[in-house]
Amino acid sequence: MMPPRVMAAARPYLYLTPTLAVLAAFTYFPIARLAEMSLRAPSVGTSLGPWIGLSAYAKLFANPLFWRVLGQTILFVFASVPIAMALALGLALLLDQPLRGLSVFRVLYYTPVVMPTVAVAALALWMFNANGGIVDYFLRSLGIAPVPWLVESKWALPTLILIAVWKNVGYYMIIYLAGLQSLPRAVLDAARLDGARPIMRFFTITLPLLRPTTFFITVVALIGSFQVFDFVNLMTQGGPSNATNVLVYFAYQNGFEYLQLGMAAAISLIMFALVLGILGLVAGALNR
């Protein structure tokens, strides 16, 4: 029989044991297995191959395409996330006003979130079609030359960023709206009575109080943006000329098209470390 003091100290860890066991089985062990795969040369349908050490990483770092894909991934993340979050906060501020019909606008803004990714990709392919797409139709009506959205390299990645922002902004808006509606009204009313202007109240009261909400959205948005795959796979397959290739799709190509499982594992681990590092920096910046 354990002493009562030891039992009391061990009880929280006993409660955490089932969760830790699930995480170990479905998270930590797969990551360790992935790391082992990146240090070997496994082939499809066989066990882990011979030990090759850091050869896969050396090949990756010597491949110019890897650095291009990495740069495009970082550009996609740090372009789509701030734009989507800024738009979401602006829409949430508008929808937090006591106006009629706001529930209709909330549904309209949130509709792209619940739409299947395949449907969104098909709709986007029609809208941004260089031959008769509705976006180019409106550009022609304004006297602007059509834009080869998904055909030319310089336009393809910005087009995917625009589509990703449109798909996700409604989700972030709902979270921001919930955060705004949970703010202490007494503080805002006191600032209003003291003569603080709306823009001053926003930057000195509202935005600081929304820091936990902003942190949550930032984490979710960063992880989701790094994991972008569906739009690339359905709309561009990494083209044209690898202009929309990102780390997840690059790992998919190496693993399932080129059957280089060790290389795919190395890419996945590099992306995991990159996401973990960026999230650590963001957490440190927002929790000061």
Secondary structure as GFF3:
##gff-version 3
##sequence-region A 1 288
A	DSSP	alpha_helix	4	23	.	.	.	ID=ss1
A	DSSP	pi_helix	24	28	.	.	.	ID=ss2
A	DSSP	alpha_helix	29	38	.	.	.	ID=ss3
A	DSSP	alpha_helix	55	61	.	.	.	ID=ss4
A	DSSP	alpha_helix	64	95	.	.	.	ID=ss5
A	DSSP	alpha_helix	102	114	.	.	.	ID=ss6
A	DSSP	alpha_helix	117	127	.	.	.	ID=ss7
A	DSSP	alpha_helix	134	141	.	.	.	ID=ss8
A	DSSP	alpha_helix	153	181	.	.	.	ID=ss9
A	DSSP	alpha_helix	185	193	.	.	.	ID=ss10
A	DSSP	alpha_helix	198	201	.	.	.	ID=ss11
A	DSSP	pi_helix	202	206	.	.	.	ID=ss12
A	DSSP	alpha_helix	207	209	.	.	.	ID=ss13
A	DSSP	alpha_helix	211	226	.	.	.	ID=ss14
A	DSSP	alpha_helix	230	231	.	.	.	ID=ss15
A	DSSP	pi_helix	232	236	.	.	.	ID=ss16
A	DSSP	alpha_helix	247	252	.	.	.	ID=ss17
A	DSSP	pi_helix	253	257	.	.	.	ID=ss18
A	DSSP	alpha_helix	261	286	.	.	.	ID=ss19
###
